[in-house]
């Protein structure tokens, strides 16, 4: 009986991890789209982009392969954060 419960919990953890990865990807895509929109509005209003914004705008123009690498890096960073958070025990 205990074995089934463990298997159910492991399956649920895998489902939740997949959900987190999917949501992380969506968040990264939304941030990229938001930056693009902000840059477009700034251009229309004639604002001069800051140094960091210039780097961001060149990153958003990169190829789809580079975009996938960015998403992967963001997901890995999220995974690393989750792993370090799991070490914290709240009493």
C-alpha positions as CSV (number, residue, x, y, z in Angstrom):
1,X,0.0,0.0,0.0
2,X,2.8,2.4,0.8
3,X,4.5,1.7,-2.5
4,X,1.5,2.9,-4.5
5,X,1.3,6.1,-2.5
6,X,5.0,6.8,-3.2
7,X,4.5,6.2,-6.9
8,X,1.4,8.5,-6.9
9,X,3.4,11.2,-5.2
10,X,6.3,10.8,-7.6
11,X,4.0,11.0,-10.6
12,X,2.4,14.2,-9.1
13,X,5.8,15.7,-8.5
14,X,6.7,15.0,-12.2
15,X,3.4,16.6,-13.3
16,X,4.1,19.7,-11.2
17,X,7.7,20.0,-12.4
18,X,6.4,19.9,-16.0
19,X,3.9,22.6,-15.2
20,X,6.6,24.8,-13.6
21,X,8.8,24.3,-16.7
22,X,5.9,25.2,-19.0
23,X,5.0,28.3,-16.9
24,X,8.6,29.4,-16.8
25,X,8.9,29.2,-20.6
26,X,5.7,31.2,-20.9
27,X,7.0,33.8,-18.4
28,X,10.2,34.2,-20.4
29,X,8.3,34.6,-23.6
30,X,6.0,37.2,-22.0
31,X,9.0,39.1,-20.7
32,X,10.6,39.1,-24.1
33,X,7.4,40.4,-25.7
34,X,7.0,43.0,-23.0
35,X,10.5,44.3,-23.6
36,X,9.9,44.4,-27.4
37,X,6.7,46.4,-26.8
38,X,8.4,48.8,-24.4
39,X,11.2,49.3,-26.9
40,X,8.7,50.0,-29.7
41,X,6.8,52.5,-27.5
42,X,10.1,54.2,-26.5
43,X,11.1,54.5,-30.1
44,X,7.7,56.0,-31.1
45,X,8.0,58.5,-28.2
46,X,11.6,59.3,-29.0
47,X,13.1,58.1,-25.8
48,X,16.8,57.3,-25.8
49,X,17.4,53.7,-24.6
50,X,19.7,53.1,-21.7
51,X,22.8,50.9,-22.0
52,X,21.0,47.9,-20.5
53,X,18.0,48.4,-22.8
54,X,20.3,48.4,-25.8
55,X,21.7,45.1,-24.8
56,X,18.2,43.7,-24.3
57,X,16.9,44.9,-27.7
58,X,19.8,43.2,-29.4
59,X,19.1,40.0,-27.6
60,X,15.4,40.1,-28.7
61,X,16.5,40.4,-32.4
62,X,18.6,37.2,-32.2
63,X,17.7,34.1,-34.0
64,X,15.1,31.6,-32.7
65,X,17.9,29.3,-31.7
66,X,19.4,31.9,-29.5
67,X,15.9,32.5,-28.0
68,X,15.6,28.9,-27.2
69,X,19.0,29.0,-25.5
70,X,17.8,31.9,-23.4
71,X,14.7,30.0,-22.4
72,X,16.7,27.0,-21.5
73,X,19.1,29.1,-19.3
74,X,16.1,30.7,-17.6
75,X,14.6,27.3,-16.9
76,X,17.9,26.0,-15.5
77,X,18.2,29.1,-13.3
78,X,14.7,28.4,-12.0
79,X,15.5,24.8,-11.4
80,X,18.7,25.8,-9.5
81,X,16.6,28.2,-7.4
82,X,14.1,25.5,-6.6
83,X,16.8,23.1,-5.6
84,X,18.3,25.6,-3.2
85,X,14.9,26.4,-1.8
86,X,14.1,22.8,-1.1
87,X,17.0,22.7,1.4
88,X,15.2,25.2,3.6
89,X,13.1,23.7,6.4
90,X,10.4,25.8,7.9
91,X,9.3,24.8,11.4
